[in-house]
Amino acid sequence: MNMTKLLGGLGLAVALAGCAGTSNSGAPAPAPATQAASVATAPVPAAAAGVPVAPLGGAQVTETARVPYQPADMVFPGKGKTSSWKQFWDHNAQRRAWFAANKEKDLNSLVFVGDSITEGWNSLLQTDFSDLSVKVVNRGIGGDTTPNLLYRLDDDILSLHPIGLVILIGTNDLGEHTPVSDVAYNLHLLRLRIRERYPNIPIVWCLVMPRKAEDNYPARIQLLNSNIRAEAAEDPLVTVVDTYTPLALPDGTSNPIYFKPDRLHLIESGYQVWDRALHPVLEKWHR
């Protein structure tokens, strides 16, 4: 079945795929949208004075080149912080300029949304979902947090008229020490914003993946994941995929056989685990 037919009759219930290792801890669901939210802010980037900073690709991005891709006052929707990575705004501008240049050919696609873990899935577009006969596009930006995702949501993602979304976001918010309750609030806003434009598209919401033991990551990630489950339970067209348990050791930290030495970014074997978790859900969308 093609995706157009699917969207006409999809009655997809929330499927908690492989969720044995992370139970709902009883954390409250995010506050309703009517709650007053403090605005998220970001530090002025290193090149704000007009001095270009060399991003990952070696090219230089000037302040002028960044302007279309960040608010002039650096105040973002939602709560918490944007990335403190010194090259983030250059990388963000590079990625978003590339997204804009490829917008027309990426329309009506299955859109993967997230940060560096999504961006780094190099085989995603070429081979990993070729059996599904659906166009897949990658809208991950390394270092991204939920405030910047909310800011770029319309231009980078919703303007593509997506036929479905796969979302993985939140680990960098925890890295910036944004409280779990604030991240959960931003995820609530994210779902509401998506549903305002597309009330009927199916969404896969991936649980935040494990990290190292430092900084109380295991407990904070599990708490955030319980909030993701609670948020997803409010929407019958959201399917939660457990991308935490199969990648974690018994102590809740990331299993090094699936991760780079930083225990945050996936290697090929880790992406294969993610692929296996997603495929059964995405295949149902095409029956």
GIWO-V818849 format. One record per backbone hydrogen bond with DSSP energy under -1.0 kcal/mol. CO is the residue of the C=O (numbers start at 1). NH is the residue of the N-H. If there is no record, write none. Layout:
BEGIN
CO/NH
CO/NH
END
This chain:
BEGIN
2/6
3/7
4/8
6/9
6/10
15/17
17/242
19/22
32/35
40/76
41/82
45/48
47/50
53/61
55/58
59/55
62/66
63/67
66/69
67/70
71/74
74/42
76/40
85/88
87/91
88/92
89/93
90/94
91/95
92/96
93/97
94/98
95/99
96/100
97/101
98/102
100/103
102/106
109/163
110/137
111/166
112/139
113/168
114/141
115/119
116/120
118/121
120/122
121/124
123/127
123/128
127/130
129/132
130/133
135/110
137/112
141/144
145/149
146/150
147/151
148/152
152/156
153/157
153/158
154/159
157/160
158/161
160/108
164/111
165/204
166/113
167/206
170/174
171/175
172/176
173/178
174/177
179/183
180/184
181/185
182/186
183/187
184/188
185/189
186/190
187/191
188/192
189/193
190/194
191/195
192/196
193/197
194/198
202/165
203/239
204/167
205/241
211/254
214/217
216/220
217/221
218/222
219/223
220/224
221/225
222/226
223/227
224/228
225/229
226/230
227/231
228/232
229/233
231/234
232/235
235/238
237/203
239/205
240/17
241/207
241/243
244/247
245/248
247/255
249/252
253/249
255/258
258/267
260/263
265/260
267/271
268/272
269/273
270/274
271/275
272/276
273/277
274/278
275/279
278/282
279/283
280/284
281/285
283/286
284/287
END
